[in-house]
Each structure stands twice: as structure tokens, then as C-alpha cells.
Amino acid sequence: MTATTALLGSLLEPTTLAGLPLSSRFAMAPMTRFRSPGGVPTPEVAAYYRRRAEHGIGLIITEGVLVDHPSAGHETTVPRLTAGPAEQGWRSVTEQVHAAGGRIAAQLWHLGSAREPVDGIAAWTPSGVPGDTHPITLAEADVLLAAYADAAAVAVRAGFDALEIHAAHGYLLDEFLWPHTNRRTDRFGGSPAARAAFPAEVISAVRAAIPADLPLIVRFSQFKERDYAARIADSPAELAVILNAFATAGADVLHASQRDFAAPAFAGSPRNLAGWAKHLTGLPSITVGSVGLTRGFLGSATQRELVDRLDAGEFDLVALGRVLLGNPEWVTHAAAGRLDLIRDYRKSDEDRYF
Ligand SMILES: Cc1cc2nc3c(=O)[nH]c(=O)nc-3n(C[C@H](O)[C@H](O)[C@H](O)COP(=O)(O)O)c2cc1C
């Protein structure tokens, strides 16, 4: 056993997540890649995910996949979850990942106000988002619930092992959670419980559309892509209201998106956001944020801290994002102590696809 293997420690051990057996405690974080023309994942996409499954990633979470509604997104190379060619494309992806011994979750995505009106369709938002946006009516909310449920059913047919609902980063569901973008006065706006109500209805609708034992992950964040200082909850008590609404609606796992996993979520405790999510709900959680971006991370005090906190039960899986763009074999090389085969992350890695 090399020194690095010893350091990666329990990250390399098999585990189960909400009943799903996984070969390691590493997840691949969802990353939009724009490689699916017409919304259909190609064989290149299947090979890309398979490569990460072959190299130590226990659970792959796909890039955001648009639910089947015109308001969900405008990009033509972002994948979709619809019956027909997209479903067939995803079936190839899940088969390739399974052949490599991996497991894969589809991330269900609606862009909310980030949808651009390139085709004359305004962005659907909770309320009050400036610009060319359309506040969602209660009847339209029901239409969106059906779109999420339909996408979930397609994902199950395509062979996914789990689903993740994207409720982070300032997209539609997060716009409901954040008071700044949710000024509604109906049952979907106001208190933290009311702001969580529409995302919770989405969770319920997806839960009802999938087998009872299929893990349902919900990804959330404090920050928005356009505002890193934003917060959906100012205190653990407010976060508890939101996350327990998710749990009651049928979430099995919480994926707490942070830019730096080591950052405390609230003053007065070192616990990170995934740690609070688990502490407040009792659900397993996934942490993420700046893990392994440089070679120097391996063997560092920060890396030891990550493993210690995992071992202490603060969170259950560790997701890797950007480091996997240029290093699909990162876990294999890190476990073998082959730091010479690992690249530091560079922004230009986002243009590579292999
Ligand atoms: C190119 C790129 C695309 C991303 N796309 C998504 C996405 O579709 N859905 C999502 O929830 N997060 C997305 N993210 C955020 C990542 O999942 C992850 O949280 C972030 O990169 C931090 O993890 P890291 O420091 O390990 O990279 C994306 C990040 C990058 C770099």
C-alpha cells in the first residue's frame, strides 16, 4: 500500500448510498458539456462517462439534463430526457457505465431565468426576476410537475440507477428557495417552508414516477452562479425547514454544493453544508468543492481533513468535478501514488472532452 492509498483511505472503500451499492465513495459531480446535438447523447458521451466509471468513481452524476418542457432550456447541445433518440442515447450511456462496474444518476434540470429567449419563449420564473421573464401560474406549476415526472420515467426506462433533482445554483427550483427571486404571495412564497413547497412538490412528483427503492438525490446550494454571497437559509433552523420538506417529499440523499468543501456553512461550527444537511435531516449527504484541483492536494493537510471528516460521518460521498475533466483516471492514479500522471486543473480543461 502506498502512502497515497493510505491517505485516500476509506474514500476507496465500497459503500451503499440509500441502498445502492457503490464501488467507492467518490462521485462525479454533474458538469454540463454541450456534447449532445439535438438533446441526444452520442457514443462519445457514453465513452466519456464509462472512462470515469472505469477509474474509481462509484457514482456518476450526469450533467444537467433538461426536463421535457420548452421553458426548461434553450441550448441545443444540452441533453434531454425524452422518449425516442434521447432515451436510446442514455440507454447506451447507462449500459457502458454498468459494464465498467459503475452506477449513474441523471440530473434533472430546468434553467428558470437562465433560459435565454432565443426562440421567443420567455424564461419561466417564480416571480419578480427582472428581464424578459414569465411568472409561473399555479396551473403552469402543475405542467412542470408533469414534465419532471415524465423525464424521471424516461430515466428509469433508460437504465439509470438513481436520479438527482437540480435545486441549486440559481436555476428554477433554487429561484423558488431564494427570497430575492421569489416574491410570490401564494402558497409557493413567503416563509422558508412556503419557498420550499414547489421544489418539494417536484420531489414528490418524481418520487411517485420512479421505483420506491431508486435513490432520489436533491442538489442544493446557498450560492448562485450569479451571486456567490447569496443564501437560501440564514441559520441552521431555516435550512432545517427547507431540507426536512425535501426529506418528507421523498428525497433520500442531499447533495450540498459548495465551492470549497472545507468552508463552514454557518458561523460557530466547522461543519460544512453537507454536514449540516445530514445533521439536520438524518439523510446521507454528498460533499463537493475544490477537491484535488492541484497535485499538491494529494498528501496535504486538506486531503487528510477530507478523509477524517468522511470517517467521522460528517458526509457520505465526495464528489469530484473539474479535476475529472483533464484527469478521467484521477482516482486510479491517486490511489497508486502516481502523482506524475496527474495534471493540475486548468480552465482550458473545460474545452477538452475524452
Ligand atoms: C464545466 C462545468 C459545468 C457544470 N455543470 C453543472 C451542472 O450541469 N449541474 C450542476 O449541478 N453543477 C454543475 N457544475 C458544478 C459542479 O458540479 C461542481 O459543483 C463544481 O465544479 C465544484 O466542484 P469542483 O471544485 O470539484 O470542480 C458545473 C461545473 C463546471 C466546471
The ligand as an SDF file (V2000), in Angstrom:
LIG
                    3D

 31 33  0  0  0  0  0  0  0  0999 V2000
  -17.9140   22.9310  -16.7700 C   0  0  0  0  0  0  0  0  0  0  0  0
  -18.8200   22.8110  -15.5620 C   0  0  0  0  0  0  0  0  0  0  0  0
  -20.1540   22.5020  -15.7400 C   0  0  0  0  0  0  0  0  0  0  0  0
  -21.0010   22.3640  -14.6280 C   0  0  0  0  0  0  0  0  0  0  0  0
  -22.3100   21.9890  -14.8280 N   0  0  0  0  0  0  0  0  0  0  0  0
  -23.0940   21.7200  -13.7440 C   0  0  0  0  0  0  0  0  0  0  0  0
  -24.4010   21.1570  -13.9280 C   0  0  0  0  0  0  0  0  0  0  0  0
  -24.8650   20.8720  -15.0460 O   0  0  0  0  0  0  0  0  0  0  0  0
  -25.1320   20.9200  -12.8260 N   0  0  0  0  0  0  0  0  0  0  0  0
  -24.6760   21.2090  -11.5600 C   0  0  0  0  0  0  0  0  0  0  0  0
  -25.3870   20.9850  -10.5760 O   0  0  0  0  0  0  0  0  0  0  0  0
  -23.4380   21.7140  -11.3730 N   0  0  0  0  0  0  0  0  0  0  0  0
  -22.6300   21.9540  -12.4250 C   0  0  0  0  0  0  0  0  0  0  0  0
  -21.3440   22.3820  -12.2280 N   0  0  0  0  0  0  0  0  0  0  0  0
  -20.7980   22.4940  -10.8400 C   0  0  0  0  0  0  0  0  0  0  0  0
  -20.0520   21.1930  -10.4630 C   0  0  0  0  0  0  0  0  0  0  0  0
  -20.9590   20.1150  -10.3280 O   0  0  0  0  0  0  0  0  0  0  0  0
  -19.2810   21.3280   -9.1300 C   0  0  0  0  0  0  0  0  0  0  0  0
  -20.1830   21.5620   -8.0870 O   0  0  0  0  0  0  0  0  0  0  0  0
  -18.2360   22.4210   -9.1660 C   0  0  0  0  0  0  0  0  0  0  0  0
  -17.4180   22.3110  -10.3100 O   0  0  0  0  0  0  0  0  0  0  0  0
  -17.3600   22.3880   -7.8970 C   0  0  0  0  0  0  0  0  0  0  0  0
  -16.6980   21.1500   -7.7840 O   0  0  0  0  0  0  0  0  0  0  0  0
  -15.1060   21.0570   -8.1780 P   0  0  0  0  0  0  0  0  0  0  0  0
  -14.4230   22.1030   -7.3460 O   0  0  0  0  0  0  0  0  0  0  0  0
  -14.7090   19.6580   -7.8000 O   0  0  0  0  0  0  0  0  0  0  0  0
  -14.9940   21.3500   -9.6240 O   0  0  0  0  0  0  0  0  0  0  0  0
  -20.5030   22.5580  -13.3160 C   0  0  0  0  0  0  0  0  0  0  0  0
  -19.1350   22.9000  -13.1610 C   0  0  0  0  0  0  0  0  0  0  0  0
  -18.3010   23.0170  -14.2510 C   0  0  0  0  0  0  0  0  0  0  0  0
  -16.8390   23.3250  -14.0250 C   0  0  0  0  0  0  0  0  0  0  0  0
  1  2  1  0
  2  3  1  0
  2 30  2  0
  3  4  2  0
  4  5  1  0
  4 28  1  0
  5  6  2  0
  6  7  1  0
  6 13  1  0
  7  8  2  0
  7  9  1  0
  9 10  1  0
 10 11  2  0
 10 12  1  0
 12 13  2  0
 13 14  1  0
 14 15  1  0
 14 28  1  0
 15 16  1  0
 16 17  1  0
 16 18  1  0
 18 19  1  0
 18 20  1  0
 20 21  1  0
 20 22  1  0
 22 23  1  0
 23 24  1  0
 24 25  2  0
 24 26  1  0
 24 27  1  0
 28 29  2  0
 29 30  1  0
 30 31  1  0
M  END
$$$$
